[in-house]
Amino acid sequence: MNRLAGSLSPYLLQHKDNPVNWWPWCDEAFAEARRLDRPVLLSVGYAACHWCHVMAHESFEDDEVAKLLNHLFVNVKVDREELPDVDAVYMEVTQAMTGGGGWPMTVWMTPDAAPFVAGTYFPKPQLIEICLRIAKVWTEDRARVEATGRDIVQTLNRPRRGLEGAPPSAADLDAAIARLAQDFDATHGGFGGAPKFPPSSVLEWLLRAHARSADERPLTMAMTTLERMARGGIYDQLAGGFARYSVDAQWVVPHFEKMLYDNAQLARVYAHAHRLTGDALCARIARETCAWMIADLRTPEGGFASALDADTDGVEGLTYVWRRAELEPRLADLLVVTEEGTFEHGTSTLQLPRDPDDAAWWAAQRQQLLAVRNARPQPARDDKVVAAWNGLSIAALADCAVLLDEPRFLEAARDAAAMLLALHVVDGRLRRVSRGGVVGPHAAVLDDHGSLADGLLALHQATGERRWLDAALVLLEDVLTHFREGDGTFADTADDAQVLVSRPADPSDGATASGASAAAHALLTAAALTGDARLRDAALAGVGSLAGLVRQVPRFFGWTAATAEAVLAGPLEIAVVDRPDLLAVARRSTSPGAVVVASPGDSPLLAGRPDPAAYVCRGTVCELPTTDAQVLARQVAARE
């Protein structure tokens, strides 16, 4: 019996008609494994994953394979985006056992959830072979299998790195920038070789580093990367929005899935780059990416869906690629659509190495091409709403609204925030996922709390409305109560969450910020807005615990380093009362530690400041109120 039909997850629903007798992750599945005395086969993936679809078609939709799996194992299917804690525990095992990781992830474990064999994608013949081997050793050498599982669980539960000390110093961060520069691709931007992922959190750190130090190196690395990505095939030159990653080092051929979390983070960092440099391309990309999120990912309830699939009708990129014969020569040359193709089978992705001279002509051509593309089959949408990624979207939309003067972005951020607080908070606790207006049963993890709190704090600054700050503070109290360890570090799951074989605590910043760095950043911002030293102390302890990792492997701790830049800068508080003409000056501040709030609103920063003016404070030292834009600019610059 396949038990996935009642799931909220689109990924699990993709597998509800498999002949495999899938269980969702639940206590009952492991009880069944104990009753039948069988190993558990855990398969982890997500809806927009191309190779997850390939393995499903080859094996999980195949009657021969299904009969074998049903006879030998209890089979459990997990959406990694719905249960990131489960994914994190077993991905650590997979990486340790195989030297690599990714999805689909395939793990065999005892009925007590102790893993003993792990891998990723298995073609059908290999899957059959390994299943038969595992069944044989389970029957003939059970003691060795169980001992292996116990050893792995013991390793997972080894003591974690303790609190290191103070957050990184300016010298530490400068040295980390120099280390990061060794991996920088000066020609194409980004870091390392193929495949190349958008380094969202690292880019934010680089912008903040330049704002602090005026060093041109971090700015050059950031702006080169932002420009090359925006002009490459990884960016949708017609509708806006970025694909998950580039399979090459030149950003030409993307892996075509489009994820909410990538686009939210990139929209925000492009807007921040525009604020820092005035670059028009960055402003355009930020605006287009937010508009694409609203057009293609917004749900009827006001939240944002998780992703668009990489495949259309089982073919990767089918919706997006073009043949040269489909375009007039001038347009084909502009978009680098060649006879031989830049993708597969004579097709090309669309690039825009330069802006055309005739902007009106390009705008008309773009709309015509988009209309043609919209008439093609379209990729599926994973329409589950994830709290953490919606938090990233709220932050992006709020920042882009005020920096690019786009009121509709602010309304979209408000709608998403209201939806999440109304639906995802159940009995006073945050839940991770909803779909179609129905919230799922799974508790939110640390990055849900940190990223949503950060988004609500950005929305509070954009609107001055106290309700968003209050909601963020409630989330952060839960962080301090349920996620913080005694040494100041953070676990990824709450202390009262369902117990796994270990409690994950991954501090590294990958496609999104880690839960630890997201929480630290939100705590630091909340402290600046409220003056609560307890929140700031918690943020400092969290960042300090990761200081050594920032120094050693800065490429994988970008948001932690960005938070450390804000710590160094110290809180710069700017309150603008009844002077909208001064607000634009205030919001041009590039200090990593700046918070800006304006009336009308009921923010703590506005309290006790009744006279129309701008008020600038750094830490506990305040300037005289001013009504002069030039004086305000000098005050802000002096405090930066």
N, C-alpha and C positions, 0 to 999 in steps of 0.2 A: 504494500500500500504506500503510495506516494503521498506524503503529508504536507506538501508545500502550498496547496491551493488556498489556504487561509492566510497566507503571508501578506504583509504590506509591501515587502521588498520586490521591486520589479525584477531584480536578478533572480530571486527565488521563484518568482512566478514564471520566468522563462523556462524553468525546469519542472514545473508542476505536472507536465504531461510526459516526462521521461519514463521509460519502463523501469528505471532504477527506483527502488523503494526508499526515497529520500526522507530523512527526518530534518526538521530545523534543529538548531542548537538548543537543547533543553535537557533537563534532568531525566526525562522519560526515555530519551534515546540511549543514554548511558545505562539506565536501569535495564533496558531491553538487551543491551550488549552483555551485561552481567548474567541476565536470565538465559541467554542463548550461548553464553561462553564464547563470544566472538570478539575479534578486534573491531575497532571503529575506524572507518575510512572517512577522513575529513577532507572535503573539497571546498576551497575558498576562492572566491572571485568577485567580480562586480559587473554590472550590466553593460558598461561601455568597453569591456575588455575584449579585444579581438581574439586573442588566443584562448580565452575562456570559451568563446563561441566555437572555435575550431575543435577543442577537446570535447565540448558538448555534442557537436555533430558527429564526430568520429566515434565517440565511445558511449556517452551517456544516453544518446538517442538510439543506440545499437542494441538490438535484442540479445545478441550473443554476449556482449560485455555486461549488460544489465543482469542477465541470468547468473553470470559468474559473481558479480558484486553482491547480488541479493542472497546468494547461497553462502558466501564466505564471510560477509561483514555486515555490520550495521552502518549505514551510509548517512552521513550528516553533511548538509549543504549550508554554507555560511556566506552572507554578503559582507565583505570586509568593510564596506562603508556603514553598515548597520551595526556591526559588532567589531569595532577597531581594536578592542582589548583582546578578543580571541585571536584576531589576525596577528596582533603584535607578538603575542606569546609564541605562536607556532611559526611565525616568520623568523623569529630569533633562532628557533631550532633549525629551520630549513637552511638558513644562511650558515649556521655553524656546521651542519652536516654536509652541505653540498658546496659551500664556498660562494653561493649566490642565492638570489631569491627573486620573487616576482609572482605574477598571477597568470594562470591558475596555480594555486598552491595545493599540493596533495600530500596529506600526512596520514600515516597509520599509527594508531595508539591503542593502548589497553583500554578496557572498560572503565578504568579509573582516570582516563584522559592523559595518561603518561605516554608521550610520543616515543616511537622507536625506529621509524623509517620516515623520511621526508623527501619531497622533490617538488617540481613545478609541473610543467606540461609533459605528459607522457603520450606519445602516439599509441594508437590502439594495440599494435603487437607488443610493445614494451609494457603497456599497462597490464595486459593479460599475463605476460610472463612474470612481472613482479608480484602480481596478486597471487599467482600460484605458488611462488617461492615463499611469500609471507604466510600463506595458509599452511604450507608444509612445516615451516619452522615453528609456527604457532602450535601445531599439533605435536611435533617431535622434540622441540627444545624450548618449551614454554619458560622454563626457569631463566634461560639466557635472555629471552625477549623481555621478561618482566624486570630483570636486573638492569638491562639497558635503559628501559623506561625510567626506573628509579634513579639511575645515575644522571639521566638528562634532567629530570625534575630537580634533583639536588643541585645541579649546575645552574639551572634557572633561578634557584632561590639563594644563590651565593650572595654574600653581603655586597650591597651596592656602594659606589663611591660616596664617601661622606662629604660633609660640608667643607669646601676648600678654604673659604675666607672671603676677602673683599672682592667686589666686582672688578673687571679688568680696568686697568689704568689707561690713561691716554697713550703711554708708551706701549702697553700691551696691545692696544687696538691698532696702533700704527704698525707694530711689528706683524700683527695678523694680516693687515692690508698688504704688506710686503710679501708675506707668504702666499696670500691669495693671488697676487699678481703673477706668481710663477706658473699658475694654471690658466692664466688669461689668454684667450685667443685674440690677439691684437688686430687681426684681419677681419674676422667674422663676428667678434664679440662672443660672450659666454665663456664658459670655463671647461677645460678638458676637450675631448674629442667626441665623436659620435658614439651613441646617440646623445643629443644635447637637449637639456631641459631648460625651460625658463627659470632662471635663478631668482625668483621673486624676492625672497627675504634678503638675499645677499645684495640685490640692487638697492633696496631700501636702506640697508646698512651703509652702502657706498655713498649714497646721497647725504646721509646724516654725517658720515665721516668728513666729507668735503665741507659741509656746513660748519662743522666744529673746527677743522684745522686749516681750511682754505687750500689744502693740498690738491693739486690737479690730478694726481694719479687715480684716486677713487672716482672722481667725476668723469674722467676719460673712460674708465672701464665701464661705468654705468651707462653713459650716453652712447658709447659705441654699441653696447649690447642692445639697448633699447631701440636704437635706429636700425640695426641689422635685423632684429626680430620683426619690427614693424614693416619692413620692406620685403621680408621673405615669404615663403610659402606657408610657414607656420601661422601667419596671420591671414585671416579671411579678408581678402582685399575687396570683397563685394558687400558682405553683411556685417563685417566687424567680428571681433572675438578671436581668441587664440586656440590652436590645437594643443594637445597634451604635451607633445615634444616633437623634435625633429630627428628623423632617422639618420641624417647626415650632419656634418659639422657646419654647414653653410646655411642652415635654416630653410632649405629648399623644399624637402619632402617631409610633411608632418605624419605623425600617427594621428589619424583624423578625428579621434574623439575630442570633444570640447567639454572641458570640465568647469563647473561653476567656480571651484576654489582657485584655479589658475587665473581665470578672467577677473574675478573680484580683486585678487592681489595685484594683478598687473594693471588694472584700471587705476588703482590707487597709487601705485608707484609711478605710472606715467603722469598722473596729475601732479604728484609731488616733484617730479623732474621738471615739469612745466613751471611750477611755482619757483623752483630754484634757478632756472635758466631762461625762462620765457620762450622755450622752444615750441614752435607752432605744431610740429609733427607730434610731439608728446601730447599736446592738448587735444589734437584730433583723435589720436588713438584712444586716449582716456574717454573722450566723449562717445566715440563709436562703440567702444567695448561696453560701456554702461548701457547704451541704447540697445545693443544686441542682447545683453542679459535680460533687459525688460521685455524685449520683443519675443525672444525665443525660449527663455527659461522661466518666466514668471508663471506662477500657478494661479488658478482661479481664487484661491484663498488669500493670495497676496504674498506668499513666500516665493522661493526660487528653487526650481528643480535642480537635480544634481549634475546632469550631463546630457549631451547628445552622443549617440553611439558612434563608434569608429566605422561601422559597416552599414551599408544600405543593401537590403536584399542579399545579405551574405557576402557582399563585395566591398572591400575597404576602399573608401574614397570615391565611390561611384557618383555621389552627388556633386563632388567638388571639382573634378578634373576636366580638362578640355583638350580637344584636338585642334591643331592649327587651322584645319579646314573650316572649323566652326566660327572662326573670327576673321574679321577683315585684317589685312596685313599690318596696318598701323597699330591696331589694338593688340594683335598677337606679338608684335615687337615690343610694345610697351610692357606687356605682362609676361614676357619671356616664355611664350608658348611656341615650342619648336617643332619641326617636322619629326625628329626622332623622339621627342618627349623628354621631360625631366622627371617623370614618374614611371609608369609601367605601360607597356603595350602601345607606345606612341602617344600617350596622354601626358599632360603637363599640369602641375599646380600653377597657381597664379602668383606672380611676384610683382613688385612695383619698385624697381631700383631707383626711380626718380619720379618726382611729380611732373605730370605733363604741363606744357606751357599753357594749354587751353583748358582751364579748370571747368568751364561750362560744358565743353565737349566731353570731358572725362566723367563729369557727374551724370550726364545723359547716358553715356555708354555703360557706366556702372549700373544704373538702374535697369537698363535693357538686359544686360547680362544676368542680373539678379532675377529678373522676371523669368528668363529662360531657365535658370537653375531651379527656381522655385517650382517649375512645372515638372521637374524630374522627381523620381522617387526620393523620399527624404529619410534620413536616419531616424531611428527610434529615439525616444526621449526617456531617460530614467527620471521619473517625476516625483521621486521621494524627496522630502525636504529635510535636510540635515542641519541641525542647530548650529554647529560650528561654521559650516560653509555659508549659511545665511548670515551669521555674524560678520564674516569677512565681507559679504556683499553689502550689508548695512553700512559698514565702515567706508567701503569704497564709494557707495552712492552718496553718503553724507559729505565726504571730502570733495568728491567731484562736483557735487551740487554747489558748494560754496566757492570752490576755486574756479569753476568754469561757468558760474551763473546759470545753472540749470535747475530751476525749481521742481521740474517733474522728477528729477532724480531724488530729491529730498522727500517728495511724497511717496515714492516707491520704497524708500528706506523706512519711512514711518509705517507704511502698510505692513512691511515684512516684520518689523519689530513688534507691532501690535499683534500680528498673527502668532508669532512665536510665544509671546508672553501669555496670550490667551489659551493657546492649544498645547504647547509643549511643557508648561508648568503644571504638574499634577500633584496634588497634596503637598504643595510647597517645594517640590523637587523637579529639576529639569530633566526632560527626556530627550533622547537624541534625534529620533526620526518620526516624521508623520508622512502621510500620503492621502490625498483626496480628502483632507479635513479630518482624518482619523489619526490619532497619535499612537505610536507603537509602544510596546511594553518595555523596551530596553532603556535602562538608565543612561543619562548623559555621562560622558567621560570628561576628563580635565580640559581637553581642547575645546569642547562644547562650551564649558563655562568661561574659559579665558577668551575665546574668540567672540562669543556673543557679548560678553561684558565689554570687550574692546569696541565692538560695533555700537553698542548702546551709548558708550561714552563719547564716541565720535558724533553720534546723533544728538546727544545732549549739547555738545559744543556747537553744533550747527543750528540748533533751534533755541537753546536756552531753556528748554522744558525740563523741569525737575523730575518728571516721572521716569525718564530714561536713565538718569543718574541713580535714582532710587532702586530701579530694577537691577542695574549693574552692581550696585553695592550688595544687594541680596545674593546675587550669584557669587560674588567674591567672598562673602561670609561663608558660603558653602565650600568654597575652595579652601579657606583657612580651617574650617571645621572638619572636612571629610577627606581632603586630598593632601594636606601638608603633613610631612613626617616630622618627627621630633628634632631632626638635625637641620630643618629648614628646606629640605628638598621636597619635591612633589611626586606623588604616584599618579599614574594615569587613570586609575579607577578609584572610586570612593571606598572608604574604609568599611562601609556597610553594603557594598555591592556583592553580587554573586561571586563566590570564591572560585578562581581557576587554579590550575596547578602552580601558578605563580602570579604575583601582582605586578603587571608591567609598569615600567617607568623609563620610557625611551626619551632621552633629552635632546635628541638630534632634530634639527630643522630640515625637513625634506620638501616634499611638494607643498606642504603647509607648515606653519610653525608647530613645534612640539607643544604639547599641553603645558609643559613647564615654562617655556618662554612666552607663550600666549598669556598664561596666568600672570607671570611677572610683569609683562608690559601693561596689562590691564590694571594690576595693582598699583603700578607706578603712576599711571595716568589718573586713576581715582584719587590717589594721595595728593597729586597736584591740584585737583579740582576741589578737594574737601579739606586739605590740610591735615589729614589723619596720618600721624607719624607711624602708627601701627601698620598701616597698609604699605607705607614706603619701606619700613623695616623688613616686611615679608618679601617685598620685591627685591630688595638688596640681597637678602639671604639666598633667594632663588637664583639670581644672576651670579652671585658669588660662588655658588656651588658648581657652576659650569665654567668658571673663568679659565681653568686649565685647558678645557676642551676648545674654547674659543681660540686660545693661543696655538694649540696643536693642529686642529683641523678646522680652520675658520670657514671653509667652504660649506660645511655641514652644520654651522651654527649661526647662520645669518641673522635670524630674528633675535637670538640671544645677544649678538653683537650690536644690533640696532637698539635693543633695549639698554645695553650698556652705554651706548652713546647718549641716550636720554638721561641716564644716571649721571654721567659726567657733566652734561650741560646744566643739570639742575632744573627745577621747575621754573619756567617763565610763564607767569600768569598775566593775561591781558583781558581786562573786562571793559566792554564798550557800552556805555549807558546812553541810550537815546541819541546816538550820533552815527547813523548808518554810513555817513561819508568817511568816518574813520575806520570802519570795520574792514574795508578792503586793505587798508594799510596794515592793520593788525594781522590779518590772515595771510599776509605775505611773509610773515615770520617763518624762517626755515630752521629755527632752533629745534633740535631733537626733543627737547623737554618742554616745548611750548604747549599751553592750553589757552584757547581763545573762546570766550563766551560773550554774547551780546544780548541786550534787552530788545524786545520784551521777553521776559522769562523769569524763572525763579531759581536760578542757579546760585549756589553758595558764593560764587565769585562776585555776584551782583549785590549781595546783601550789604547794607550799610553804605552804599554808594549811590545816593539819590540824585546827584547833580549830573546833567548831561556832560559827559567827558569820557576820555579813555584813561584807564588806570593800569599801570605797568608795574609789576613786582617780580623780583627774582629772589626766590627763597623767602626770607623774612625781611627783605629790603625793598621798599617801594619808592617809585618816583612820584613827583607831584602830578596830580591829574592835569590833563591837557585837552584842549579843544583844537589844537593846531596840528594838521596832518604832518607837516614837516618836523615839528617837535616830536610827535609820536614816532615817526620813522627813526629819528635820532635816538630816542629812548630805547626802542626795540633793538636797534643795531648795537647800542652800547651794552645792553644786557645780554645780547647773543655772544 
